[in-house]
């Protein structure tokens, strides 16, 4: 969007401005077609005491899904307040949650459909109508091919169309449209650049990822997770009310001194990627000194004798681990003994990106160690909880004879099927290893240029496609490489499909639209529906032309019979969206829980059985959601199982028991640094770097570098440095600090945007995906983020 | 007549600054890092890696201390700064001439210049927004993930804040100056 006064200039304080103040600005002016009418780039809100609507929403600023109420005065969202009914987010909103208004009213929002008129990457688009945009997706323009031509050329091999999607409540619908209805298996998402091996390894070891009962634990080891800065509810809220001598002893392992470390009893500056040696050494002490819960181990830990022999025989002693981890042996002894002596100890599972090649084995070792304490499936431990079941909608998925299986299996031991591996998928296409062509990418709410390691390769990959389509709310870096761009309603402008959140205190939640979609934006489900309507008949004709199975089936059919076949066999792409989200939500809730439940959910945004009876305010800050005896502390009983020796893994070439390997050792060539990255409560990846309120809190990302090392190199605070890896380089400002070791540097992920249409994000800081080498862990093919060494020099 | 104050479980603070953003959105505080009614004080850590002193790293959430003997009120030449209902120190924007004496006088550095009105601004305990509507919490209290703050009437013995202060040890900032702050930090 063009503006008279640059928001950047405003931040430098050089321009005096008139203020758009809360309800004194008119909504029509804000939404005016003439962009200059806006006048000022700041959207300031202030609440008043006029009558306001309070609409329940679920936050969409990160993946956590906190509940809130939007205060809407005269059609303008002026404040987002926490919702006291949702047990998961317990009446709170973090800084991002509060700053959602700035994303909703971001002047850089995608406002209308666009079609590319320039070259890929140069950001030249033409405004079009929705019909014209759908037409371009179907038939292309003089600049790119449409899906119909591609599928005609590929003889209806649906697998030549790829798609990707970021986390969110409307993700399922996109998967239904692209995967089940249009019929391609080639899907990648955030899982393989995030926590895939954490989820997989915990499921394989203790049967689920579980929930850490931080309200009742008395000892926690939190390693490589940073709950003060990467907020997850209710963990963050429960932990820090009880840390620092108030009931929850906290041991933090992190290469850098984080805000979580600042709240700990002890912080160990562990070498990146060596946590596994630490856990194995803890386990050694526990076996060697017979500190584990023998009764539990005998009954529930599968192969614990094998594992005991394995750990003792390999000599995983604290002295051995000290050299690898940088944690003194005596501290490891102390930590192991304290852990097992505690009544409710938790080795926190963590919930973050995959950092090192051994991540799957690290998680297995952590899960087994937790199991050895016996503190599972009970109050104060890792618990399994329950989930309220929502009725599933039947899905009539067609069979395409010409479609083929997905191919991104290179170098992966356990092929995860549905979500695949971003890096393997992309790299195989680039290297020409795909058995059939991949020709289009349909993308939604996903920015692989920032999220997937090796931005250069992602650009090449996107340039190789005949057609790229993006559905999003802001013109991200990736959007610049697309051919058709569809503007989506942001989370405050849409009612989303109801969701069920399990755990100790399960609940069902509904996000309701606070206001109607701004500009020409449409809700995701309306976009899916309209896209399906436009594509369904032409693609069906293409199937009839090439699909021999369908040809056999339909031979000699008359028009009416053919129409019936098309419907009955799921070839009608529009079928999942016959009802609106609102109608479907009501229907599902009434069917499962009755009319009264729907009334409660619709008004409060939250529902669970007996909510009226159970929910109580305890004091101005706290609520009871479930009474103590109704919380799902213990659900497994005798069915609990901890798998220490997972023999079947060996068949796949994966160690059946966690084993340390020489190649896992931390090593950095002299003069270089190991790059570590992370995120923060004050922004979510590249999605919030254009948010004005959050920019006040974190203006840019700095490179953390050890103070003494920086001094030697003449690097001062704010100096621009070049950070260079084998695949690329970035420029970024330096932050010399003692909070990081001498051969490591840290930067926040998500900055360094390259899209000029996002004014605040553009060129601000460095994009870590440009320099993180595209390596994978060998079990699922998930991206490993902390295995890149870099050079740093002042520029 | 109420006498409003705030108790802070400051050890809960994780320096996420949700309070700062909530305050801005609720009260129309301008964007810009230098414009804020509330903040979290952070000290640089002591020690050399890997021996950082955890005790040296503290987060101190703060805002106007709503002093009973407010130096800002004393120095104001136009009576723009005054004690309003509930003992809340307020600035009357119509009277403020931006002489900035109050900013100099405040020992807590709790005031800033609001550039749209070109007057001095500070925390009001949300009295002209939330309290006016009958709400009983401030924006910073309501949104806080770890529930640092408890706002309430110090003169009501049954209020949550009175209850907390009656059984929890607490201190005030720069007590020796005799400003009688009404923000209480609980140990």
HADDOCK unambig.tbl for C-alpha pairs under 7 A between the chains (distance, minus, plus):
assign (segid A and resid 11 and name CA) (segid B and resid 32 and name CA) 6.86 0.50 0.50
assign (segid A and resid 18 and name CA) (segid B and resid 116 and name CA) 6.89 0.50 0.50
assign (segid A and resid 19 and name CA) (segid B and resid 116 and name CA) 6.39 0.50 0.50
assign (segid A and resid 21 and name CA) (segid B and resid 28 and name CA) 6.94 0.50 0.50
assign (segid A and resid 22 and name CA) (segid B and resid 28 and name CA) 6.96 0.50 0.50
assign (segid A and resid 44 and name CA) (segid B and resid 25 and name CA) 6.93 0.50 0.50
assign (segid A and resid 44 and name CA) (segid B and resid 28 and name CA) 5.96 0.50 0.50
assign (segid A and resid 44 and name CA) (segid B and resid 30 and name CA) 6.70 0.50 0.50
assign (segid A and resid 45 and name CA) (segid B and resid 25 and name CA) 5.26 0.50 0.50
assign (segid A and resid 45 and name CA) (segid B and resid 26 and name CA) 6.75 0.50 0.50
assign (segid A and resid 45 and name CA) (segid B and resid 28 and name CA) 5.15 0.50 0.50
assign (segid A and resid 46 and name CA) (segid B and resid 25 and name CA) 5.90 0.50 0.50
assign (segid A and resid 46 and name CA) (segid B and resid 26 and name CA) 5.03 0.50 0.50
assign (segid A and resid 46 and name CA) (segid B and resid 27 and name CA) 4.80 0.50 0.50
assign (segid A and resid 46 and name CA) (segid B and resid 28 and name CA) 4.18 0.50 0.50
assign (segid A and resid 47 and name CA) (segid B and resid 26 and name CA) 5.44 0.50 0.50
assign (segid A and resid 47 and name CA) (segid B and resid 27 and name CA) 6.48 0.50 0.50
assign (segid A and resid 47 and name CA) (segid B and resid 129 and name CA) 6.07 0.50 0.50
assign (segid A and resid 48 and name CA) (segid B and resid 129 and name CA) 5.72 0.50 0.50
assign (segid A and resid 49 and name CA) (segid B and resid 129 and name CA) 6.81 0.50 0.50
assign (segid A and resid 49 and name CA) (segid B and resid 132 and name CA) 6.80 0.50 0.50
assign (segid A and resid 49 and name CA) (segid B and resid 133 and name CA) 5.45 0.50 0.50
assign (segid A and resid 79 and name CA) (segid B and resid 25 and name CA) 6.00 0.50 0.50
assign (segid A and resid 79 and name CA) (segid B and resid 26 and name CA) 6.04 0.50 0.50
assign (segid A and resid 81 and name CA) (segid B and resid 143 and name CA) 6.84 0.50 0.50
assign (segid A and resid 82 and name CA) (segid B and resid 143 and name CA) 5.97 0.50 0.50
assign (segid A and resid 92 and name CA) (segid B and resid 142 and name CA) 6.88 0.50 0.50
assign (segid A and resid 92 and name CA) (segid B and resid 143 and name CA) 4.65 0.50 0.50
assign (segid A and resid 92 and name CA) (segid B and resid 144 and name CA) 5.75 0.50 0.50
assign (segid A and resid 92 and name CA) (segid B and resid 145 and name CA) 5.09 0.50 0.50
assign (segid A and resid 93 and name CA) (segid B and resid 18 and name CA) 6.98 0.50 0.50
assign (segid A and resid 93 and name CA) (segid B and resid 143 and name CA) 5.15 0.50 0.50
assign (segid A and resid 93 and name CA) (segid B and resid 144 and name CA) 6.82 0.50 0.50
assign (segid A and resid 93 and name CA) (segid B and resid 145 and name CA) 6.55 0.50 0.50
assign (segid A and resid 94 and name CA) (segid B and resid 18 and name CA) 4.76 0.50 0.50
assign (segid A and resid 94 and name CA) (segid B and resid 143 and name CA) 6.98 0.50 0.50
assign (segid A and resid 94 and name CA) (segid B and resid 145 and name CA) 6.43 0.50 0.50
assign (segid A and resid 95 and name CA) (segid B and resid 16 and name CA) 6.66 0.50 0.50
assign (segid A and resid 95 and name CA) (segid B and resid 17 and name CA) 5.90 0.50 0.50
assign (segid A and resid 95 and name CA) (segid B and resid 18 and name CA) 3.68 0.50 0.50
assign (segid A and resid 95 and name CA) (segid B and resid 21 and name CA) 5.82 0.50 0.50
assign (segid A and resid 98 and name CA) (segid B and resid 18 and name CA) 6.79 0.50 0.50
assign (segid A and resid 98 and name CA) (segid B and resid 21 and name CA) 5.98 0.50 0.50
assign (segid A and resid 98 and name CA) (segid B and resid 22 and name CA) 5.55 0.50 0.50
assign (segid A and resid 99 and name CA) (segid B and resid 21 and name CA) 6.49 0.50 0.50
assign (segid A and resid 228 and name CA) (segid B and resid 14 and name CA) 5.50 0.50 0.50
assign (segid A and resid 229 and name CA) (segid B and resid 16 and name CA) 6.89 0.50 0.50
assign (segid A and resid 237 and name CA) (segid B and resid 145 and name CA) 5.48 0.50 0.50
assign (segid A and resid 237 and name CA) (segid B and resid 146 and name CA) 4.78 0.50 0.50
assign (segid A and resid 240 and name CA) (segid B and resid 12 and name CA) 5.39 0.50 0.50
assign (segid A and resid 240 and name CA) (segid B and resid 146 and name CA) 6.68 0.50 0.50
assign (segid A and resid 241 and name CA) (segid B and resid 12 and name CA) 5.15 0.50 0.50
assign (segid A and resid 241 and name CA) (segid B and resid 146 and name CA) 6.18 0.50 0.50
assign (segid A and resid 259 and name CA) (segid B and resid 14 and name CA) 6.55 0.50 0.50
assign (segid A and resid 262 and name CA) (segid B and resid 54 and name CA) 5.45 0.50 0.50
assign (segid A and resid 262 and name CA) (segid B and resid 57 and name CA) 5.77 0.50 0.50
assign (segid A and resid 269 and name CA) (segid B and resid 50 and name CA) 5.93 0.50 0.50
assign (segid A and resid 621 and name CA) (segid B and resid 147 and name CA) 6.30 0.50 0.50
assign (segid A and resid 681 and name CA) (segid B and resid 16 and name CA) 6.12 0.50 0.50
assign (segid A and resid 682 and name CA) (segid B and resid 16 and name CA) 6.73 0.50 0.50
assign (segid A and resid 693 and name CA) (segid B and resid 21 and name CA) 6.86 0.50 0.50
assign (segid A and resid 693 and name CA) (segid B and resid 31 and name CA) 6.26 0.50 0.50
assign (segid A and resid 696 and name CA) (segid B and resid 32 and name CA) 5.58 0.50 0.50
assign (segid A and resid 696 and name CA) (segid B and resid 33 and name CA) 4.51 0.50 0.50
assign (segid A and resid 697 and name CA) (segid B and resid 33 and name CA) 6.69 0.50 0.50
assign (segid A and resid 738 and name CA) (segid B and resid 48 and name CA) 5.61 0.50 0.50
assign (segid A and resid 738 and name CA) (segid B and resid 49 and name CA) 5.20 0.50 0.50
assign (segid A and resid 739 and name CA) (segid B and resid 49 and name CA) 6.18 0.50 0.50
assign (segid A and resid 740 and name CA) (segid B and resid 49 and name CA) 6.51 0.50 0.50
assign (segid A and resid 741 and name CA) (segid B and resid 49 and name CA) 6.16 0.50 0.50
